[in-house]
Amino acid sequence: MTTQSVHIPGTYAELTKQIRALGLLRSRPWSYAGHGAVVLAGLALVVVPPLVWRDSWWLLFLAVPLGLVSTQIGFLGHDVGHLQVTRNARHSRVIGLVVANLMAGLSYGWWVRKHNAHHAHPNDLEVDPDVRVGMLVFDADQAGERRGAAAWATRHQALLFFPLLLGEAVNLHVASVRELFVPGLRQRALEGLLMLAHFLGYLALLVVAFTWWQAIAFVAIHKGVQGLYLGCSFAPNHKGMPVLDAEQARDPLLRQVLTSRNIRGGFFTDAAFGGLNYQIEHHLYPSMPRANLRHAQPVVQRFCEEHGIRYVECSAVASYAAAIGHLHHVGAGLRAAGGR
């Protein structure tokens, strides 16, 4: 999808001046201290019962809240990586290694590098790693190059989208482990040791608390819920939004606003999406603390309306429909050529 070319020089600096004057770029460490405490309490409430009441199939119900808590840990790691918790890069890295590698079993260094590339070039088919050709394809021209099983998957990718998300958490673990063997990862040994500690701790919980069949079922439910939750939190933000022309992509305001969509809602939506429902504001100011995004939102929306810049905000259901509709549209050519 493309959009009309608009270029409004100097507007990003003007908006930033307003945001800064409101104090919305200041860090809020105590807010994150409270959030971290809630996440740790939730983790304890899920992990302790299996250690007390062992070998019970009823404990499988705890795999669902563990998937939710695991995703919230991921949201916290996301904010740490953007220097939202503290502006000190060294302190952020220490916290990030604990949250991402030790608590989540993910490579902090790999994720930060990948995610920063996404922020720098959102929806750029050549540079943004989140829209590169993989299991899913987000551009009709690229879809036309698919053959065999890949072409079949692309024809039906709209139907496959949510089922594929069930494996997203495992996919992130695999990508993180693979990154340990790729040159260039900073503090490779430390990242590897912390991830190993995470997986050994998880394995110990399974061995102590469950039978083998219960353990397999617990992991399947836990990682399935986590993957689905992660995917449903990230998918609405950019999928189906415009691919920019060169002039638009040069403008820092248009590059972020036109390629992002917000999810409308209140406190529950903010908590469920980890603040990512304010995707436009987050992309404009990645280091803005999560708690400040809701205050920045009306400022940014009003500014965009005053300058004639398209600002997209919709319900969660509408956002999923738009993302699925885009995936369906991308596969249309293959369906027409090869049938259903």
N, C-alpha and C positions, 0 to 999 in steps of 0.2 A: 504494500500500500504506500502511496506517496501523498504528499500534501502540497498545497500551493507555496511558492517561495515567498518568504517574508523575511526581511532583514531590518532590525531596529537597533542600530549601534548605540552602545552606552546604557541600554536599559538594565542589564544585569548589575552594573555598578550602582545604578540608581536604586534598584530593589535591595541590594545588599546593604546600602546605607540605611534604609528603613529598618531592615531586619536587625542590623547591628545596634541601631539606636534603641531598639526595644529590648536589648540584652539577650536575644534569643540564641546567640552563638556562644554564650558562656557555658562552661561545663557545669554539670550538676551531679557531682560524685555521690552525694547522699541519696539521690534518687536511685542510682544504680546499686548502692549498698542495700537499700530496701528491696529492690528487685532481686538482687542476688540472694538475699536471705530467704525470700519467698520461694525461689527456685530450689534452693538447698533443702528447705523444709519439705517441699513437695517431693523431692527425690528421696528423702529419708522416709517419708510416709509410704512410698511405694516399695522401697528396697528392704526395709526392716521386716514387714510381715512374712515374706518368704523364708527369712532366716529363723523365724519363730515357729510358724506353722508350715512344716515341710511336706513335700510329696502330696500336695492336694491339687486336684484339678481346678478347684475354685480359685486358686492363685493366678490362673491364666487371665482372669478379669483384670488383674493389676498390670498386664502388658499394655492395655489401652492407655491408662494414665501415664505409664512410663514413656510411651511414645509421645504423649503431649508434653511431658516434662523435658524429654530429650530435645524436642523441637524448641522449647523455650530456652534451653541451654544454647542451642544454635543461634537463636536471636541475640542472646547476650554476647556470644562470640562475635557475631556480626557487628554489633555496636562497638565492641572493644577494638576490632580491626579498623574501624573508621575514626578512632581517637575520640569517641564520644564520652567514654568513661573518664579518661584523663588525657590531656594534651601531650603528656610526656611520652615520647615514642618508646623509650626503654621500658618504662613501667607498663605501657600498653602491651608490649611484646610479652613480658613476664605473665601478665594476667591472661593474655590471649593463649599462651602455651598451656596454661593450667585449664582454662575453660575449653579450648578447642581440642588440644591433643589428649590431655588427661581425662577430662570429663566427657568429651564427645567422641573421642577416637578419630579425629579429623586433623589433617595437617594445617596448622595455622598459616605457615608461610605460603603454602600452595594456594590456599583459599584467598588470602589477601591479595596476592598477585593476580589471580584470576578475576576476582571481584573488582579490583581497581581498573582492570582492562575493560570490564563491562561498563563501569561508571564513566570512563573517559570517552567511550564510543558506543552509547546505547543504541541497539537495533542496527548497528553497522554490520552488514552481512559478512564483511571481510575480516573485521577486527574484534567485534564483540563475541566472546566465547560462548555466551548464553544463546546465541542464535546461529551458531555454526552448524553445518550439516552433521547430523548424527542419527540417532534413532528417529528423531523428528526433523522435519524440514519446514522452514518458515518462509520460503520464497518459491513461487511457482516455477520460475526458470530453473532453479536448482532441482526442484522436484522432477522436472522433465528429464534429468540426467540419470535418474535412478533405474536400476534394472533388477530383474529377478525378485528375490525375497524382499530386498530393500524397496523395490517399487510397490510390491503388495502392501508392505507396512505403511508406506506413504499414502497409498490410496485410502487406507482405512485408519489413518493416524488420529482422526478426530474421535473415533470410537475407542481407539487403543490408549488415548491420552491418560485417562484416570487409572486404568489398570497398570500402565507402565509406571505411574508414580509410586505404586506399591514397592517397587524395587529401587527407588531413588536413594534411600538412606544407605542401602548396601552399596550402590554405585558410588556414593561419596566416600565410603570407607575404602573401596577398592582403588579409587583414584588417588586417595591420600597415601595409601601404602605404595602404590606404583610411583608416586612422586619421590619417595625416599630413595629411589634408585636412579633418579634423573639428576644430572649435574646441575649445580647452581642453587640448590636449596640451602638456605642459611641454617646453621646449627642442626644439620641433618641428624647427627647422633642423638642429640637431646630430643628432637622431635620424635625420632623413632622410639627412644626409651619411654617417653611419656605415652605414646600410643600403645606400646606393648603393655605398659602398666594398665591402661584402660581395658584392653582386650583380656588380659589375665584376670583382672578384677571381675569383669563381666562373666568370664568363664567360671570363675570360682563361685559366683552367685548361682549360676545354673547347676553346677555340680553339687553344691551343698543343699540347694533348695528343691530340686526337681529330679524326677526320674528322667531317663533319656527321652522318652516320647513327650513328656511334659515340657522338657527343655526345648525341644525342636519346635513344638507348638508355640511356646512362649516367645522364642526369637522371631518366628514368622509373624506373629501378631504384633509384637513390639516394633519391629523394623518396618512392617507394612504400614502401620498407623503413622509412624514417624515419617516415612517417605511420602505418604499421602498428604499429611499435614504440611510438610515442607513445600511440596509441590503446589498445594493449594494456596499457600501463602505467597509464593514467588510468581506463579504463573499469571495472575491477573494483571501484573504491573506493567508489562511491555508487549506481551503477545498480541498481535493484531494491530499494534500502533504503527504509525507511519515510518517508512524508511526515508531519511532526509536527503535532499540534494546537497551539493557541496557548499552552497552559500549558507543554507540553514545550519549545516553541521559546524560551520565556523563560529556561529553565534552561541556563546555559552548558555544563554537563556533559552533560546529556541531548541537547542540540542537536547536539553533535559526536559523541558515542558512538553514539547510536541510528541516525544517518544514515550511518555509515561502517562499512567492513569491512576487516579485515586479511588479508593473504596469508601463509599459513604457509610457512616455509622457513628456510634457513640463509644462509651467506655468499653463495652464488651468487644467491639470490633478492634479498638486500639490494642486491647490485651491479647486478643486471639491472633492478630496479625503481627504482633511485636512492633507496632509502629510503622510497618511497611505499607499499611493502607494509605499513609501520607507519602506516596512514592514520588510525587512531583517535588514536594519540599525536601524530601530526603536526597533526591538526586541533585537538586540545586545546591544543597548545603549538607554534604555527607557527614561532616563532623558535628552537626547540630544534635544535641542530646535528644533522645526519643521523647522525653517529657515536654520538650519545647515545640515539637512538630505541630501539635494541634493548635498552638497559639500562632504559629507562622502561617498556617493554612489560609485563614481568611485574608491575611495581608497579601499573600502571593496571588490568591484567586482574584482579589479586587484589582491588584496591579495588572494582571493579565487582561482582565476585562477592560480596563482603562486604555490599554495599549493594543487592543484588538488581537490578542494572542489566544488561540484555542486552548482552553483548560478543560480537561476531561475528568469528570467525577461521576461515578455511578454506583449502583448497589453491587454487592459481591456476586449475586446471581447473574446480573447483566454482564459483569466483567468475565465470568466464566463462559457465558454464552458467546461473547465477542471473541475470546481466545479460541474456543472450540470451532466457532464459525470460520475463523481465519484458517485454522488447520484443515478444515473441510474444503475450503476454497482452494488452498494450495494443492490439494490432492485431486482436484477436479479434472485436470488435464489427463492425468494417468488413468482415472476412472473412465473417462471418455474414450481413451485409446485402448484400454485393456479390459473394459467391462468391470463389473463389481467383483 
